[in-house]
Amino acid sequence: MQLNPEQESVVTYTGDKYLSVEAGPGAGKTRVIIERVKYLLNEVGIDPSSLLIITFSRKAADELQDRLADDNISSTDIKKMQISTIHSFCSKILEKSGAVGFDVIDDDLGEKINMFIGKHADELGFVGECYLPKREVGDVIRKYNEYCTFKVDTPKLVEYIENTHPVCDEYVHFVNEYMAENDGAFPRDEVRENEEFKKAWYNAKYLQIAKSYEIYKDLLNKYNVTDFNHMQVKALEILRKNPETRFKNILIDEFQDTDPVQMEIFEILMENTDSFTVVGDINQSIYGFRGSSENYFDYLADLHGDDVEPKSLPTNYRSTYEIIDISQDYIRHQQSQNSALKKAKCGRDVNNEVYYLINPDNKSEALNIFNIIKYLYDNGKINSYDEIGILTRSVKGASSCIDPLIELLAENDIPYQIKGRNDLFDKDEIKSILTLLHHLIEDEDSDKIILTRWEKEWLNLKAYTGANFEQKLFDLSDDTKAILNDLQDDYENQVIAAEKVAYEKFTGKKSRLRSFAGVFNRDEEILEEIFKTVEKPVLTDENLVKYGVTDSNDLEFFRKLNALKSDIFDEDLKYSERPTILDIYLTLLTEITDCLSVDVINDDSELINNLSVITNTFDSYEDMMYDRDIRGAYWFIYRNIESYASYVEDSRGVQIMTVHKSKGLEFPVVILASLNENRYPLKYRNPNPESGYMMGRPVYYTPCDCLEYKNFEDEEEELKMHNWEEERVIYVAMTRAEDTLILSSIVNGCEAEVETAYNRLDDTDYLKSINKGPDSVQNAIDENLDYCRLINPHDIDINVIDKPPKDADAELITLSFSALEDYLECPFKYRMAYEVDFRTSNPNKLDDGIFIHKALEVINKKIKAENNTYIGNDRVKKIVSRLFHTSNIALELEDEERYKRKLETITHDVIHYYDHEGRDLEIIESEYLFFIKTDSYSMAGIIDLIFKDKDGNIGILDYKNTAIESKFIDKYSKQLHLYRAALKDKNQKFSDVEIEKLYVYAIKSKKMISIDISDEKEKEVLNELNATADNIISKNFPSKEGKHCEYCQYKKICNR
């Protein structure tokens, strides 16, 4: 690809200034980054290990590595670089400082942090008058994230809350007295009924969240865990003390998304670099809610002045002249005077009109967009549905057209893929498994007076019958279904009838209630009266016979289900002998319902992948909380499942997503859907509402002067920053379009004037007068009516630029040696573990292998750094002790004797290795990273040690934290031959070096095992790799019987 002059200028810059590159949409930014890396390596001659490239996402980092490999950068050089997200970089900084074995309790759903805070709620002070319901833990997480990102002044915030939100003494006295008399139960109902107490409870939680933040940080340290935000802060603290790193050439991508802590990290790094480059587009900064609100391009220019070299990439190779023009007009007023990016250029030399659509409501909009999609496809304007991207502020909610649109697409068999929609709970298979889990944890009280929302709406006897949703996991007989449906109807009718009697008895008035759910809003005394006379049906074995169930299969189904329930809560069993949460889950899907089989799993990817999502949550719960607490796990799901997304299979359908999900993507046709005044763009809301609540959630407001990194001058500035970011969201959406851009607005009451407009499409003055939606969108259209055309949904006419269909990207499988072994052992097992990610309980999660490997790595690197001279047993002991302490602080506090025994054993094992084997080996590389890429697979791995022995032979050594058994020798041989083959790859540093020795060192048995080298074995391993990759691409996942079946975690599914 030929670089344009601006791109060439960036790629070849070798001056001594910091290089600041503002790159507009479609400017070939990734290509420029790749060419700059190549230039620095090949022309400037930098050491690849001195190169750090920070990307916004793991996906972007992986893509950059792949594209560098495709551009003939050697795999060795790629692996020497660090190409990673900022969080991965910070993790490496922590590891290098000795923080080994720490657990990152952060994930897309925030589950582990939620569990961690819930588990330590008492230590955090959420007790007594500060009681925090578990469903409100998410609000605490949100505040802790804010405190960390914007650097809270905790004493100042606490003082502010105490002065402005006092907690009245009467409330504190009442709560403490009530809890003392009621076994610690918080008087939730009583507090909510008293406005003064309700306000005091809010204030008490507000104050305790602020006070508890320092405790939270201490708990993270105590248990050797961290979240992403605090990982950054810890890395910053380390860099302040030790600013020197190996990274002398640094490149930051998506610089506009930098947050304040990251900027401080970059400032330290840039002081010690030979070259420092930032690339981004401030107009695409849409992550203010994560702290990325500052214009750091301006910040760099202001702080470093003439030491910054500003450059721009203004040529857009993605979009037409008109799309570029209207998007620039839309955002121009935000442009900084310091910006190097002025007027954008079009690199395609292509023209096309921009279109706008005006709709009276979301249902009309859905129909109009549906008809546009049909028009484009039926008239050959697009090659496939996936050329259309529908981008909106949110893919859920009544204000958007998305719900009615996907109904129309589904009814007409038009494929679509929707991202960013938390709809797992809506899936029938999820309601089906929740029915069974609820059966297990439900108390068998027939006079239960409190029902959950689910129990009122759907989780009752009819959940077993499929009356309100399709029961996917089991199918009762029609007779049993009828019995259960009638039982539920009779129960609800009896409750409603009893309510009328009880209500009149206690109030002297007639009840007008008609709904079953409404009954449970009555006072407790009325509910108690009702359930003196009405019994809730409970599906015990005895009751089922009493109710008239006779079908033997149905009775057997419930017998097994009730037997499992009995086993789970058997008081004669020790806690450790009870089944784990994931064991129970798998038993429900296999032994109880028999709904999972190899055929079902291979034929219904949506069902198995959705059920698999729950296993991820249960796996986290076992890890973070209690592995046999099925009740706790169920209630965690109950509180959080409505924020979970269902499985979305990659498809070539219409692409529907939020603008934030679309970042980095492009589509021939883009429809901005549901542009709507106050909703898209979103209206600014007072961050400190008088009620203390916003959109139903508590705010717990933090004044800006309590946040070092968020100190707006006044509310006007905060309003401006909000509105500008909302405009940038729309700008990002506009600039995803390659050929055709359609701006679709909802304007209430627009029918008459729009119908008139359809007949006056040439009347510019009239068109300018009609309401086109949000002011910012209207202004952009009105300024460009010469090429902006109103779509008449009665007579659709849209021009799309002709282009050949894009070839689908060839599928590339990512493999590791473990994945290869698992596939060869059983392809079905591989699919469940790696593709479906169906988690099962792992009794061997915790071992000392990670610490021993890290200790050997640190020691080996110190030996190498000291001219391959052994550093002595005393220093080895200190290193092992430091690493072990950092990783086992909680164990030391809880069981000091066990801590000492483990440390003594590990230290002895490590010293024994050096005394008997390690000192005789010259260390060439420790923890050597290799990377192989072919047309069908990529493989990355780490070789523990590359050494030279006393006879001058070069060899590979792999450490195993185990005792060697003969049955494992073939597996180890295969692994080491794979490493030997990897080193021969033409892109590897050791491609010309003959590997003459292969060893495995078994730490527990203290044995060094020599592996015979065989060229045939090496060839066999590479053939297996190629064949495995081809089989995985072909979706070939049969179950395979063998010795492993007895111990396989999935044996209940395939019944081998």
N, C-alpha and C positions, 0 to 999 in steps of 0.2 A: 504494500500500500504506500503510495506516494504521499509524503507529508506536505501540508501547506506551510507557508512561511511562518505563521504564528506557532504551529506545532513544532516545526523544525527549531525555532528559537528556544522553545521550552526544553526540548529533548537535548539540545547540545549546549545548554548553559553550563559554564564551568567557573563563573565568577565566584567571589568570596562572600556574596550577599545571600540572605535568606530568600529563596525563590517562592513567590506568592502567585499562584496561577488561578485565575477565575475562569472557569470553563462553563459555557452556556450549555443548554440541552442539546443532545445529539452532536456534540463537538468532537467525538472520538477520544474522550478522556482516557478510557482504558487502554486504547492503542498508544496514546502518548506516554502513559505510565510504563507500558511494556518497552517501548522504544527508548525511553530514558534509562530504564534499568539496563537494557542491552548496551546503551552508549556508555554508561558508567562502568560496566564490566569490561567491555571490549576496547573502548577507546581511551577512557581515563585510566583503566586498569585497577579499579578498586578491588579490595578483598570482598568476595561475596558474603563472608560472615560478618562484615561491617554494615550490611544493609538491613534496615528495618522498614517494612512497609505495613502501615496500619490501615485496615479496611473497616467498613461499617458493619459487615456481617461475615459469618463463617462462610456462607455461600460465595460471597465476593472474593474472599481469600482463596477458597478452593479454585474458583474460576480463574483467578489471576495466576495461580501456580500452573494450572493446566495450559493456559495460553502461553506462558513463558516456556513450558516444555514443548509446545507445538512450534514455538519460534526458535527451536534448537538451542535453548539454554540448557546446559547439562543438568541432569538430575542432581548430581553432587552439589553444583552451585546453588540450585534452587533450595535444597535442603539445608545448605549453610546459611542462607538468608532466614530472617524471620518474617513471614508474611502471615499476619494474624489480625484478629480484632484487638481493640485496646484491652479487653478483659483477658484475653489469652496472654498478651504481653505482660499485664500486671501479675497474672498468675505465675509467669516465669520469674518475674522479679522477686516475688514472695518465695518461690521454691529455692532460688539462688541464695536467698538470705537465710535459708534453713527451715522455712515453714513447710515441712514435708508432711504429706498425708492429710492436709486440711481438706475439708469438704465444702464445696460451693453449694450452698443451700438456696440456689436461685434457679428458676426455670421459667418457661413461658407463662405458666399458669400461676406461679407464685405459691405452689402447694407446700414446698418444704419450709419456706419461711413462715407460712401460715401455721404449719404444724409445730414448728419450733417455738413460735410465740405462744401458741395455745398451750403447749406443754409446760412452758415456763411462766405462765400468766401470774401465778402467785409470787414468784421471785421478782417479777416486773412491777408488782404492787397493785395488780388489778383484783383487789379483794375488798371485802366490806363495802363501804359506800362507793368505792371505785370499781365495783364489779363490772366485768366486760363480757357480754354474751359472745359466744364463740363465732357467731355469724358477723360480728363487728371487728374481728381480727384484721380483715382487709383494710379497714379504716386506719388502724394502727400502722400497718405496713406502709400505706400511702404517706402517712406523716413522717415515719422514720426515713423513707426515701427522700422526702422533701428536706428534712433536717440535714441529711448527709450531703445531698447534691448541692444545696445552697449554703451549707456551713452555718448551722444554727448557733446562736448565742443562747445556750440553754438557761443560764441564770436570768438573763434579761427576759426571755420568753416566760419563764415561770413567774417572775415578778409581774409581768403584764397580765397574765391570766389571773393571778391572785388578786390583782387590783380591779380587774374589769369583770371577772366571772366568779364571785365568791360562792362558797358552798355553805349553805345555812346550817347552823348547829342543830336545828330541829330535825332536819333530814338525816344528818349523821347519827344522832341519838336514836331516831326511829329505826333506821336500817340495822344498826348494831344490836339493838334490843330484839328486833324481829328475828335476825339471823341466829342469835343466841338461843332463842326459844324454838327455832324450827330447823335444827340440825344444819345450820349454815346456809339454808336456802335464802336466796335474795328475793325480797318482796316486789317482784317486777310489776304485777298487776296493781298493787296498792300505790306504787310510786307513779305509775303512768296515769292513774286516776286523779292525782293531786298535782296541779300545774306547778306549784312552787317546788315540790319534790322532784318532779320531772325535770325541771330546769336545773335543779341542784345536782341531779344525777349526771346530766350532760356536762355541767361544769367540773364535777369531780373527775370524770373520765378525761376531759380536756386537759386538766391540770396533771393528771397522772401520766398521760401519754408523753407530755413534755418532760416530766421528772424521770420517767422510766427510760428515756433514750440513752442516757449514760449507762444505765444498768444493762440495757440491751447490748451495747458495745462490749461491756465486760463479759457478758454471757457468750458472745461470739468468740472472744479470746479464750475463755475458760474451756469451751468445748471444741476448740480448734476448727471452727466453721466460719464462713463468711458469706455475705451476699455480694453481688456485683459492685454496688456502690461503695461498700466499705473495703472491698478488695482494691479499688482504685485509690482510696484514701491511704490504705496501708502501703501500697506501692509508692505513693507520693512521699510518705514519711521516710521510707527506705532510701529513695532517691535524693532526698534532701541531705541525708547523712552521707550517702555514697553516690555522688552524681555521675561518676565515671562508669560508662558501660562500653561494651565492644562495638556499639552501633555508632559509627562515624558518618554514615550516610543514611539519612532518614527521609521517608516520603509518606505523607499523611493524605489519604484519600477521603473524600466527603468531609472536608474540613469544616464546612458550614454546620455540621451536626456535632461539633465539639461542645462538651459541657465545661463548666469552670474548673473542676478538678482535673480533667484531662488536659486543659490548657496549661495548668500549672506543671503537669508532668512534661508536656511538650517544651515548655520554657526551660526546664532543667536540661532536657535532652539536647536542645538546640545549642546550648552554650558550649557543648563539647563535640561538635560535629564538623566534618569537612564540607558536607552539603546537607541542606535542610530544605525540603520542598513540600509545600502544601497545595492541594488541588481541591476545588469545590465550586459551588455556586450558591451565594448567599440567598438568591431568590428561591432556592429549593430547600431552605431551612424551615422544616415543619415539625420539629420535635421540641418545641419550647416546654412542653409538659415534662420532658426528661431533663430539662436544664439547658438545652441548646438554644438559648434566646439571644445571646450576644453576637454582634457582628465581629468575629475575630479576624477577618481580613483587615477591617479598619483598626482593630486593636493592635495588630502587628505593625501596621503602618505608623500608627501614632506612637507606639512604644519604641520602635527601632528605627523609624525615619529612613535615612539614607542607607541603612544597612539592609533594607528590604528591596528586592528587585521585583516590581509588579509586572505581570504579564497576563495575557488573556487568550482564550480560545473562543473566538466569536462566531466561527462558521458552523452552522447547524446543517448536518448531513441527513437529518431524520425527516424534517417537516417541509411543507410547502412554504412559499413566500408568505401566503396569507396567514397561515397558522403562526408563523414566526412573528408576523407584524402585529396581529391582534394580541398575542400573548405579551409582546413587548409593550404595547400600548397599555395593557391591563396593569402591568407591574411597574411602569416607568417612574411613577411618583415616589417609589421606594428607593430608587437608585442612589447610592452614596456618591458624594462628590469625589471621594477617593478611589472609587471603583475603577479598575483597569478595564472592565468589561463594559464597553459603550454600546454601539449599535450592532445588533446581531446581523450576520450575513446568511444567505441561503446557499448551501453547497450543492443543491440538487437541480436548480434551475427548472423548477416545476411550479405551476400555478393550479389552484383549485379554490372554489368558493368555500367559505365557512358558513355553516347552517345554524339556525336557531329554531327552537320549537317551544310554543307557549301552550300550557295545559291548565285547565281549570282545577284539577285535583289529581291525586296520585293514581287513581284507577284509570282515569282518562290518559294520563301520561303512560301508564303501563301498556295500555292498548295501542297507543300511538307508537311507542318504541317497538313493541312487538311487530306491528305492521311494517315499520322501517326495516327491522331485521329480516322479515319475510321478503320484502321488496328487494333488498340488497342481494339475498341469496337466490331467490327465484329468478331474478333478472341477470344472473351471472356477474354481478358487480363485485362479488367477493368469491374467492375459491373455496373457503371453508368458514364455518361459523366462528372459529377461534381468531379470525382476523378482526373481530369486533370486541372492543373493551368497553364495558359499561362501568363508569367510575362514579362513586358517590361518597358523601360524607360518612354514611353509615349504611350497612346492608341489612339493618333491622330497624323496626320501629314504624309507627303509623304514618309518620310524615314522609316516608320514602315510598317510591313506586316499586321497590324490589319484591315485596311479598306478592302483590297481584301479578307482577311480571313473570316471576318464576312459575306461578300457577299456569299462566298462558303458555309458557314454553313447554312445561311438562305435558299439558293437555294436547299439545300439537307435536309432540315427539321431537322437539328441537333441543339438541344437546346443549348443556350449559355447565359451567363450573363456577362455583361461588366460594370466595375466600373471605375470611374475617367474620363468619357468621357463627355465633355460639349456639348451635342447634343440636348438640348431642342428645340432650334430654328429650327432644321431640321424636327421636327414633324409637320405633316399636320394640326393637330388640333390647333397648336400654330399659324401657318401662317393664319389659318382660323379666329381665334379670333383677331389676329393683323389686319386683313383686316377690320373687323368691328370697332375696336377701331380707326383705321386710318380714316375711313369714318366719325366718329364723330368729330375728332379734325382737319380734313383737311379744310383749307380755300377754299371757293368756287371761287377762282380766275381762270378764264379761260386762263389768260395770264401769268401763273406762269413760271418763268425762272430758278428757282433753284429746282432741284429734289434731294432727298436723294438717297443713294445707293440702298435702298430697292425699291424705286419708279422706278429707272432705270432698276432694275433686275426683279422684280416680283410683286411689290405692285401697281398694276394698274387695269384696268377694267377686265383683265383676272383672277385676284385673286378671283373675284366673281363667275367665271365660272368653275373653276377647270381645266383650260387649262394647267397650269404648276405644279400643285400639287392637291391632292385630297381635295376638299372642304368638311370638315367633319361636319360643323355646319348647313348648309342649302343647298338646292338643287333647283336652278332655273329651269324653263322650258327650253327645248332645243332651242325653238325659241328665248327666251331672251338671252340665252348663246351665240347664233350665232350673235345676234345684238351687244352685248357687245364686243365679240371677233373682229367683223368687225370694230366697232368703234375704238378700240385700234389700230388695224392694220392700219386703215386709218389715225389716228392721228399721229402715228409714221412715216408713209410714207410722210405725209404732212410736218412734222418737218424736215425730211431729205432733202426733195426737197427744202424747204424754206431756209435751211442752205446753200445750194449750191448757191442760188441767193444772199443771204446776204453776204456770204464769198467773192464772186467775186466782189460785190459792194464795200466792204471796203478794199479789198486787191488787187483787179485786177487779182487774180489768181483763177484757177479752184480748187474746193474742191474735195478731194479724199475720204472723209468720207463715210463709208457705214453703220455704226451702229448708232442706235438711242441714245444709252448712250453716244457715243463719241461726239455728238453734244454739250452736256452740258459742255464740256471742252473748248469751244470757249470763246472769250472775251465777256464781258457783252454787248458791243454795238451790236455785232452780234446777241446775244441771244434776245436782245430787238427788233431788226429788225425782227427776225423770228416770235416772238409772237405778232407782230402787225398784222400778216396775218393768224396765226394759233391759233385756240381756243382749249384749252384742254377740253374734254368732262367732264361734272360734273353731277352727278346723283341726281339732284333735282327732285321733283315730276313732275314739269312742263316739264323738259328736257326729262325725261323717256318717256313721252307720245310723245313728239316731235321726239324722236329717233325711235319710232315705237313699243315700248313695249306695248303689249295688254293683256298679261296673268294677270288675276285679282289677283291671289295669289302672283305673283311677285310684282305687283304694291302695294298690301297691305303690303308686306314685307318691301319694300323701304319706304312706307308711315310711317310705325311705326318707322323705323330706323331714318328717317329724323325728325319725331316728337320728338323722344328722343333727337336728336341733338339740336333741337330748345329749348327744356326744359332745357337742360344743360347750354346753353349760353343765356337764357332769361334775358335781361338787366333789366326787370321790377321786377325780383325776387331778394330778398336779397341773399347775398352769402350763408348765413346759411340755406336758404330754398331750395337751389339747391341739387340735389342728390349727395351722396358721391361717391367716386371712386368705392368702392366695390358694392354699390347699382347699379351703372351703369353696372358694369361687370356682376352681376347676372341677371340684366334685359336683357342684350344681350343674355345670355345663356338660358333664359326662355321665357319671353314675346316676344322677337324679333325673335328668331330662334326656340324656343320650342325644343331644342336639348337635354336638360337635363330632365330626368325623373328617377324615382326610378329604372325602368327596365334597362335603359341605364347605369346608374351608377353601378348597381350590375353586369351587364354583361360585361362592358368595363372598367376594372380597369385602364388600361394604359391611356385612354383618360381622365377620370376624374382626375386621379392623376397628369397628366401633366398640365391640366387646373388649378388645384389647386395650382401648383407652382407659377403661376402668382398672385393668391390671397395672397400668403405670401408676395410678393414684394409690392403689393398694400396696404396691412395691415401696413407694415413698413412705406410706404410713407404717409399714413394717420396719423400715429403716429408721425413721425419725421418731416414731411413737412406740407402739407396742404390737408385736407381730401376731398376737393371738386375740387382739381386741376387736372382734368383728362388729360389735355394737358401735364402738368409737369410729371405726372405719366407715360404717354405714352412715352415721350422722355427719361425718365429714363430707361424704358424697352429697348428702341431702342439702347441706349448706352451700356447696360450691358448684354443683354440676351444671347449673344454668349458665356458667361462664365457660363451659367446655365446648370446643368445636368438634363436629363429627368428621369422619374420614372423608376426604375429597380425592377421588381418583383423578389422575391426570387425564384430561380429555381434550378433544379438539372442538369443544363446544364454545358457545358465547362465554366470554370471560367477564365475570361480575365480581367486583371487589371494591374495597375502600381505596381512596386515593393513597393513603399511607402504604397499603399493600402493593400498589402499582409502581412505587418508586423504583427506577431502574429498568422498567419494562417499556415496551412500545407496541402500538397496534396500528394497522392501516386505517381502521375506523375507530374513533373514540367518541362515546356519547357521555357527556357530563349530565348525569341524571339527578332530578329533584333539586335543582338550584332553587332556593326558596328563601326569601327575606327572613332573617333571624335564625334560620336553621342551617342553611348551606349557602353562604358562610354563616357560622354560628355566632349568635349575638353574645356580646360581652355581658357577663353577670357579675354583680357585686361580689367580690371574694369574701366579704364579711357580712352575710345577710343577717338581719336582725333575729330571725328565727334560729340561726345556727345551722340550718339545713339547706342543701341545694340538691334538687332532683331526688329528694327522698333520703339523701345520705348526710350524715353529720360532717360539717366543714372543719371544725377545730382550727380556726383561722390563725395563721402565723403572720404577724405584721412584718412588712418588708424590712423595717429597721432592726429586726431580730435575725435577719438572714444576710450574711456578708455578701453573697453573690447575687442577691435579688433586691437591691436597694433602689427601687424606682423613686424618682423625685416626687411624684405625686400620682394620684389616681388617673389623671389625664394621660400621663406617659404610659401607665399600665394598660389603659384602654387602647391607646395607639398601638402598642406592641401586640395586643391580642388581635386587633383588626388586621394588622399587617400580616400576621401569621395566617389568619384565615384566608386572606387574599392569596398568600403564597401556596396554600393548599390547592386553590383553584388554578393557579399558574402551573403547578406541577401536573395537575390533571390535563390541562390544555396541551402541555408540551409532550405528553405521551403519544400524541396523534402524529402519524406519518403523512397521511393523504387527506383524510376527511375528518373534520371536527364538527360535532353537533352539540350545541348548548341547549339543554332542555330544562325549562323553568316551570314551576308551579305558581300560578297567579290566580288567586281566588276571585271569582266573579268576572273573569275575562272573556267569557264566551261571545258576547255580542261584538265587542270591538275586534276580537281576533277573527271572527267570521267575516266581518267587514274587510279586514286586512287581506284575507285570502283573495278578495276581488280587487284589491288596490295594491298589488305587489310592486307596481312601478311608481307609486306615489311616496316618494322619500319622506316628505313632510308628515304625511299621515303615519307612516311606519315609525318615524321617530317619536311620535306622540303616544304610541301605545306602550303599556307596561310590559316589560320583558323580564321581570323578575328582580333580583337584588340590584341595588344601585350600581355597584361596581361592574356587574355583568352588563347592565343596560348601557352604561356609559361606553364600555368597550365596543359594544355592537353599534351604537349610534354613531360613534366616531368613524366606523368602517362599513357603513351601509352600502358602499360601492361594491363590496364583495361579500357582505353578510346577507344571506338569503333566508327568509322565513319559509319553513316547511309547511305545506298544506297537507294535513294528514288524509284529506279526501282525494288528493291527487299527488302522490309522492313522486318527486323527481330529484334524485340526488346523484351527483357526479362522483365517481370513484376512479382513481387513476389505475389504469390497466397494469398489472404486473404478474409475472409467473408465480405459481405457488411456491412457497418456501419448502425446501426439503426438511423433513423431520431430522432433528439431531440424532446421530447414532447413539444408542444407549451404551454407557460406559459403566461397568460394574466396579465398585470399590471393594477390594479384597484384603484380607490379612491372613496370616498363617492359620490363626484360630478359625476364621470363617471357612477357609479351604478345608481344614480337617473336619469341621462340623458338616459341611456339605457332603464330603466323601463318606462320612460315617452314616449320615441319613439326610437326604435332600429335604425331606419334610421338616426335620428338626431345624435345619438351616432357615427354611422359610419362616417358621414360627418365631425363631429367635432374632433374625436379622431383618426380615421384610415386614412381618406382621408386628414384631416387637411385643409378643404375648409373654408377659412376665410370669414367672413362677417363683416360689419361695426358694431361696438359696441359703442352706444352712452353713455354708462356708464363706459367707461374705467377708468376714473379718479375719485376716491372718497377718503375719508379720512380714510377708514377702515384699510389700511396697517399701518398708523401712530398710530392710536389708539391701534391696536393690539400690535404693538411694544412697545408703551409706557406702556401698562398694563403688558407686559412681563417683561420689565426692572424694573418697580416698584415692581412687585410681587417677582422677584428674589432678589431685594434689601431687601424687607421685610423679606423674608425667611432667607437671610444671616444675618439679625440682630435679630435672634431668634424670628421671627414672631411678631416683634413689628412694628407698623405702623410708617413710616418714616416722617409723617407730611405733611400738605398741601403745605408748602413752598417748600420743596424738590420735591414734586410731580410737582409743577408748573415749577420748574427749569428743571426737566427731560423732561417734555412735550415741553417746550419752546426750549430746545436744539435739541431734535429730530425733531421738526417741522421746525426749522430754517435750519438744515442740509438738509432737504428734499425739502425746498421751497425757496431757495435762489433767483431763477429767479422770482418767484411771488413777493417776497419782493421788488425786484428792479423795477418790472413793475407796481405793484399796491399795494402800502404800506397799504392803507386803507383796502382793501380786505384781505390782509395778516393778519392784526391785528384782523379783525372780525373772520376769520376762526380759528386763534390761540385761541382767547377768547372762542369761542364756544366749541372747542375740550377740552380745559383746564377745562372748567366748567363741561362738560360731564364726564371727567375722575374723577374729584374730587367728583362729585355727587355720582358716583359708590362707592368710598371708604367711603364717609360719611354715606351712607345708606345701603350698603351691604358688601363691601369688607373687612372692618375692623373686621367683625365678623367671618371671615373664616381663619382657620389656613392653611397656604399654605404647601402642601406636595410636589407637583411638579408643575412647570410652563412650558408650552410649551413642554409637555411630548411626545417624539417620540415613536410610536409603529409600529410594523412590523409583519404581519401575512403572512405565506407562506403555501399553500396547493399544491396538485398535479396539480391543474389547474390554480391557480391564486396566485399572491402576492399582498398584500395591505400594503401601508405605510400611516401613518397619524400623525397628531399632535393634542393632547388634550390640550386645552387652560389652564385648571386648574384642578388639583386633590387636594381636600381640606378635612379638617375635621371641622365640625360645632361645635357649643357650646355643643351639646348633644353627641358628640363623633362619629357621623355618618360620614363615608367616602363618598365623592361624586365627581361628575364630573360637571364642569361648562364650558359652551361654550359661548363666546362673539359673539354677532351679531351686526354689525354696521347698525342697521335698527330699524324700529318700528315694534313691534310684531303684526301680524295679525293672526286671528284664522285659516285661510286657510293654514298657514305655520306650525302649531303646529305638525301635523302628520309627516311632513318632519323632523323637529327638533327632534321629539321623535325617529324616525328611526335612525337618525345620532347618538344620544346619546346612544341608545341601541347597536348600532354597536361598539361604543367605549367601552361600558361595556363588550361586548363579547370579544373584542380584549384583554382587560386586564385580562380576564380569561384564555387566551392561556397559555399553560404550560410553554412556554418560557418567559413569561412576569414577570416583577418584582412584579406585584400585583396579580399574579395568585391565591394566597391564601387569598386575601383581599376581603371582601364582600362590593360591591358598593351599598350603600343604598339610595343615593340621586342623582337625575339628574336635573340640572338647565340650563336654557338659560337666559342670561342677554341681554336685548335689549337696546343698548346704546342710540339710538335716543328717544325712548319712556320712557327710564329710568325705566324699569320694570324687576323684577326678576320673571321668570316663572318656576314653578315646573312641572316636567314631571313625570307622574306616571310610576313606574317600572313594567314591565310585562315580565315574562319569555317567554311567548308565542310570544311577540313582538320580543324578542331577537332571538328566534328560527326562526321566520319568516324572519328576516333580513339576517341571515346566509344562510337560504335556497335560498333566492333571490340572494345572492352573488354566490353561487354554480351554480344555474341555469343560471345566467347571464354569468358567465365565460364559461359554456358549450355552450351557444348560440353564444357567440362571437367566440369561437374556431370553431364552426360549420358554421360560416359566415351567421348567421341568422339575417338579418337586414330589416325586413319589416317596412313600415311606419305605424304609429299608430295614429288614430284620437282621439282627446281629446280637452279639454279646452285650452291646451297649444298651439294649432295650430295657434290661432289668433296672437300670439306674437312670433312664431317660426321664426328664421332667415332663415330657409330653406323652408318656406311655398310656395314660388314661384315654387319650384322644384316639390314637390309632390302634389300640388294643393288640399290639404285637406281643 
